[in-house]
Amino acid sequence: MSDPTFNGDVQASTFNDYIADVAYDNWFVETAYQQHMRAIGAIDPFGGGKLMEEPFIMGSPAAGSASPGTNFDIEHVQQLAAMAFSPRLYTSRDMLETFSVQVQNKGPNAKIKLKDLYYRNAIASIATNVEVDGYWHGQAAVSGQIASNRTTAVNGMAEALNDGLNNSWQGDVFTNYGQQVRNGAISSANNSIPFFFGNSDGSAAAISVRALIQFLIRQIQFCNGETPELTITTPNCFGYIASALQTQQQFTTSWEMKKGLLPSVPDMTGILFMGTVIHMDILTPGAAWGKSFPTSYIGTSNLTSTFTSASTATGATSQSNLPASTNITVGETIWPLHGKVWKYRPSDDPDFMFGARENQVYNNNTNDALLINLALNVYTPSPKMSGQGYGING
């Protein structure tokens, strides 16, 4: 028996007895992260050039107390620098059999327009891959620091939310971001310190309300007293947090769980705690990633595992809580994000803003190759205003 057992695209889309003109989407997911970024206007079209540049303040003039009549040796201190990111290209590929699409799938019996469906699925496929890649990085491999070469992918959160000393969730350490070296001339201006929720022996741990509070306070200190408005985590970790808060009912800070707590994500259930709304996102890296949805056409896996922490990791009593040179269990991850400092930079050229190319196959009488392109990058000019945490297992 063939697999799938029930017909193909054309027959499944042109039956006379279709009840509704709809195909249920069992493949792609609408995530809180994508909804929020679209709603707050994080999209900033890229108008051209070799690089996308973002200026940032890296220092300040010398200042301090002084006695009257003091003579100073005065020199200018560089106070402004710029990050630079190159555009990346994402392409979906499909083969159109034009006889089926243009001759058979038409008229009143074409309850679902196949070509429209293919276009929508292609765009959703690209958006899904961009989000999954957005948890990773877009840098070249570096021995002892970065395991994989990902220079075709967006410059994602793993490299953005790092400090050049402690490992991000997939085990890499990023000593530069936006072509600026961390902890050198710009000091820690582009740093965001990853946080390990686990134990000193490297094992993952159950999340506690106390640890969650400390993690969020670390983000508030860099956001003018504001908690990042969105915190995304895995479905498993969302459940762990809800259980921990339920157990700690006597805690004086209130929390609630319901739909519509964040206006940008009106139909999804979130947890409001300390000013941030925590949402589950099925594409967020975790120990059960990909177990409940199909992943065969997603180019990157966000399934977490273990890694050996860097010798530069700052230790269990530091802001990272990450022990050095230790086998680390990642478990579930959590990401408080200040949306206003994130940028999606798609090309403003319509051919590379989900633009379609239909190329005729030269030796076939009905087949056309359908290619849809999106040129963009995703990054933040202010890494310190967002964060990543991992090492959660209950």
C-alpha positions in Angstrom: 0.0 0.0 0.0 1.3 3.5 -0.9 2.1 6.0 1.8 0.3 8.4 2.2 -2.6 6.0 1.7 -5.2 8.6 0.6 -4.5 10.0 -2.8 -2.4 13.0 -3.9 -2.6 16.8 -4.1 -4.9 17.1 -7.0 -7.5 14.5 -5.9 -7.4 15.7 -2.3 -8.1 19.2 -3.5 -10.8 18.7 -6.1 -13.4 16.3 -4.7 -17.0 17.3 -5.4 -18.2 16.7 -1.8 -15.8 18.9 0.1 -17.7 20.4 3.0 -15.5 23.6 3.4 -13.0 25.3 1.2 -10.2 24.7 3.7 -7.3 22.4 4.3 -6.4 21.9 8.0 -2.8 22.8 8.7 -1.2 19.9 10.5 2.3 21.0 9.6 3.1 24.6 10.5 2.6 26.3 13.8 1.7 29.9 14.7 4.1 30.8 17.5 3.9 33.5 20.2 7.4 34.7 19.2 6.5 35.3 15.5 3.1 36.9 16.4 4.7 39.3 18.9 7.5 40.4 16.6 5.1 41.1 13.7 2.7 43.0 16.0 5.3 45.3 17.6 6.8 46.4 14.3 10.2 44.7 14.6 10.4 44.5 10.8 12.8 47.1 9.5 13.2 46.7 5.7 16.8 46.6 4.4 17.3 49.1 1.6 20.6 47.8 0.3 24.3 47.7 0.9 26.9 45.1 1.7 26.2 45.2 5.4 23.5 46.3 7.9 25.2 48.7 10.4 23.9 49.5 13.9 25.7 52.2 16.0 25.9 51.7 19.8 27.4 53.5 22.7 30.6 51.8 23.9 32.0 54.2 26.5 31.9 57.6 28.1 34.2 60.5 28.7 36.4 60.4 31.8 34.6 61.9 34.8 34.9 62.0 38.6 35.5 64.2 41.6 38.4 66.7 41.6 39.9 69.4 43.7 39.6 73.0 42.6 42.5 74.1 40.4 43.4 70.6 39.3 45.3 70.3 35.9 44.1 67.3 33.8 45.7 65.4 30.9 42.7 65.5 28.6 42.1 63.2 25.7 39.1 62.1 23.7 37.6 58.7 24.5 35.9 56.9 21.7 32.2 56.6 22.7 30.5 55.3 19.6 31.0 52.1 17.6 28.9 50.1 15.2 27.9 46.5 14.7 27.6 45.1 11.2 25.6 42.2 9.9 25.3 40.8 6.3 22.0 39.8 4.7 21.3 36.0 4.5 19.1 34.2 2.0 16.4 31.6 2.7 14.8 29.8 -0.2 11.9 27.3 -0.3 11.8 24.8 -3.2 8.9 23.0 -4.8 8.0 21.5 -8.2 4.8 22.6 -9.8 3.2 20.1 -12.1 1.3 22.7 -14.2 -1.1 20.3 -15.9 -2.6 19.4 -12.5 -2.5 22.9 -11.2 -3.8 24.8 -14.3 -6.0 22.2 -16.0 -7.5 20.0 -13.3 -7.4 22.1 -10.2 -9.8 24.8 -11.4 -13.4 25.7 -11.6 -16.1 25.0 -9.1 -14.6 21.6 -8.1 -11.3 23.1 -7.1 -12.3 23.6 -3.5 -8.7 24.4 -2.6 -6.5 26.4 -5.0 -3.4 24.3 -5.1 -1.1 27.1 -6.3 -2.2 29.4 -3.5 -1.7 26.6 -1.0 1.8 26.0 -2.3 2.7 29.7 -2.0 1.3 30.0 1.5 3.1 26.8 2.7 6.4 28.0 1.1 6.2 31.3 3.1 5.3 29.5 6.3 8.2 27.1 5.7 10.7 29.9 5.4 9.2 31.7 8.5 9.5 28.5 10.5 13.1 27.9 9.5 14.0 31.5 10.3 12.6 31.2 13.8 14.3 27.9 14.5 17.6 29.3 13.2 16.9 32.4 15.3 17.9 30.4 18.4 21.3 29.5 16.9 24.0 31.7 15.3 25.3 32.8 11.9 29.0 32.6 12.5 31.9 30.5 11.1 33.2 27.6 13.2 36.1 28.5 15.6 38.1 25.7 17.2 37.3 25.3 20.9 34.5 28.0 20.7 32.0 27.5 17.9 31.3 23.9 16.7 29.5 24.4 13.4 29.8 26.8 10.5 26.4 28.6 10.0 27.4 31.6 7.9 24.3 31.2 5.7 21.9 31.5 8.6 20.7 34.5 10.5 22.8 35.9 13.4 20.5 34.4 16.1 20.0 34.6 19.8 22.7 32.1 20.8 25.5 34.5 19.7 23.6 37.7 20.5 22.9 36.7 24.1 26.4 35.7 25.1 29.3 37.3 26.9 32.3 35.7 25.3 33.0 33.6 28.4 30.0 31.4 29.2 28.4 28.9 26.9 25.1 29.5 25.2 22.5 26.7 25.2 24.1 24.7 22.4 27.5 24.8 23.9 29.2 27.6 21.9 31.0 30.6 23.2 30.9 33.8 21.1 33.8 36.2 21.6 32.4 38.6 19.0 29.0 39.8 17.8 28.2 42.1 14.9 31.9 42.0 13.9 32.8 43.6 17.3 35.1 41.7 19.7 33.6 41.3 23.2 35.5 42.2 26.3 38.1 44.2 24.4 38.0 47.9 23.4 34.2 47.9 23.7 34.4 46.1 27.1 31.1 44.4 28.0 28.9 46.8 26.0 27.6 44.0 23.8 27.3 41.3 26.4 24.4 39.3 27.7 25.3 36.7 30.3 23.7 33.3 29.8 22.1 31.8 33.0 22.4 28.2 34.0 19.4 27.1 36.2 21.1 23.7 37.0 23.3 22.3 39.8 27.0 22.8 40.4 27.7 19.3 39.1 26.2 20.4 35.7 22.9 18.5 36.0 19.7 20.3 35.2 17.4 21.2 38.0 13.7 21.9 38.8 12.9 25.5 38.4 12.1 27.4 41.5 10.2 30.7 42.0 13.4 32.2 43.6 15.5 31.3 40.6 12.9 32.7 38.2 12.8 35.9 40.1 16.6 36.3 40.1 16.7 35.5 36.4 14.1 38.2 35.6 15.8 40.8 37.9 19.0 40.4 35.8 17.0 41.5 32.8 15.2 44.3 34.5 18.4 46.0 35.6 19.3 46.7 32.0 15.8 47.8 30.8 15.2 51.0 32.8 13.4 49.0 35.4 11.1 47.4 32.8 10.8 43.6 32.6 11.1 42.4 29.0 7.5 42.2 27.9 7.7 38.7 26.4 9.4 35.6 27.8 9.3 32.5 25.6 9.9 29.0 26.7 9.1 25.4 25.9 5.7 23.8 26.6 7.4 21.6 29.2 9.1 24.5 31.0 5.8 26.5 30.8 4.2 23.7 32.8 7.1 23.6 35.3 6.8 27.4 35.9 3.0 27.2 36.3 3.4 24.4 38.8 6.1 26.2 40.8 4.0 29.4 41.0 1.0 27.4 42.1 2.9 25.8 44.9 4.3 29.1 46.0 0.8 30.8 46.4 1.9 32.5 49.6 4.4 34.6 47.6 3.3 38.2 47.7 3.9 39.1 44.0 0.8 38.2 42.1 0.6 36.1 39.0 -2.1 35.0 36.6 -2.5 32.7 33.7 -5.0 33.3 30.9 -5.4 34.3 27.3 -4.8 37.8 26.0 -2.3 39.0 28.6 -0.1 40.3 25.8 -2.1 42.3 23.2 0.2 41.1 20.4 -0.7 37.5 21.2 -4.4 37.7 21.9 -5.4 34.1 21.4 -2.6 32.3 23.3 -2.5 31.5 27.0 0.3 33.2 29.0 1.5 33.6 32.6 1.9 37.2 33.8 4.7 37.4 36.4 6.9 40.3 37.5 5.7 42.3 34.5 6.6 39.8 31.8 4.2 37.5 30.0 5.6 34.0 29.7 4.4 32.1 26.6 5.1 28.6 25.4 6.6 28.3 21.9 6.8 24.9 20.4 9.9 25.9 18.3 11.9 26.9 21.4 14.9 24.7 22.2 14.1 21.9 24.7 14.5 18.3 25.6 11.3 17.2 23.8 11.7 19.5 20.7 10.3 17.9 17.6 8.5 15.1 19.4 5.0 16.5 18.8 5.3 18.1 15.3 6.9 17.1 12.0 10.5 18.4 11.5 11.6 16.7 8.3 11.7 19.9 6.3 13.2 22.1 9.1 16.9 22.5 8.4 18.0 22.9 12.1 17.1 20.9 15.2 16.5 22.6 18.5 16.6 19.4 20.5 18.8 20.1 23.5 21.5 17.7 24.8 24.7 18.1 26.8 28.0 19.9 26.3 31.2 20.5 28.2 31.4 24.0 29.5 34.3 26.3 28.6 37.2 26.8 31.0 36.3 30.5 30.9 32.8 29.9 32.4 32.5 32.1 35.4 31.3 29.6 38.0 28.4 28.7 40.2 28.7 31.8 42.3 28.8 34.2 39.4 26.0 35.9 37.4 26.0 32.9 34.9 25.9 30.2 37.6 27.7 28.0 35.1 30.5 25.8 36.4 33.6 25.7 34.2 34.9 22.6 32.4 31.8 20.5 33.4 29.4 18.3 31.5 26.3 20.4 31.3 22.7 19.1 30.8 20.7 21.8 28.9 17.2 20.5 29.4 14.6 23.3 28.8 15.4 26.8 27.7 13.8 30.2 28.6 14.2 33.6 26.8 13.1 37.0 28.2 13.0 39.3 25.2 12.6 43.1 25.0 11.0 43.3 21.6 11.8 46.9 20.8 15.5 46.1 20.5 15.2 43.3 18.1 15.3 43.8 14.3 14.0 41.7 11.5 15.7 43.2 8.4 14.1 41.7 5.2 15.2 43.1 1.8 12.9 45.8 0.4 13.3 44.3 -3.0 10.0 42.4 -3.8 11.9 39.6 -5.5 13.6 38.9 -2.2 10.7 39.6 0.2 9.0 36.3 -0.3 9.3 36.8 -4.0 8.5 33.9 -6.3 10.4 32.5 -9.3 8.8 29.9 -11.5 11.5 28.3 -13.7 10.5 26.0 -16.5 12.2 22.7 -16.5 13.8 22.7 -19.9 13.3 19.0 -20.7 9.9 18.5 -19.2 6.6 19.6 -20.8 4.6 20.4 -17.6 7.0 20.8 -14.6 8.0 24.2 -13.3 10.4 24.8 -10.3 8.8 27.1 -7.8 11.4 29.0 -5.7 10.5 31.6 -3.1 13.3 33.8 -1.7 13.6 35.9 1.5 16.8 37.9 2.1 17.1 39.1 5.7 19.0 39.0 8.9 17.7 39.1 12.5 19.7 40.7 15.3 19.7 43.1 18.3 21.7 46.3 18.7 21.4 45.9 22.5 22.0 42.3 23.6 22.0 43.2 27.4 18.2 43.9 27.2 17.3 40.3 26.5 18.6 37.0 28.0 18.8 33.2 27.7 18.5 30.6 30.4 18.8 26.8 30.4 19.4 23.8 32.6 15.8 23.2 33.6 14.2 19.7 33.9 11.2 20.1 36.2 
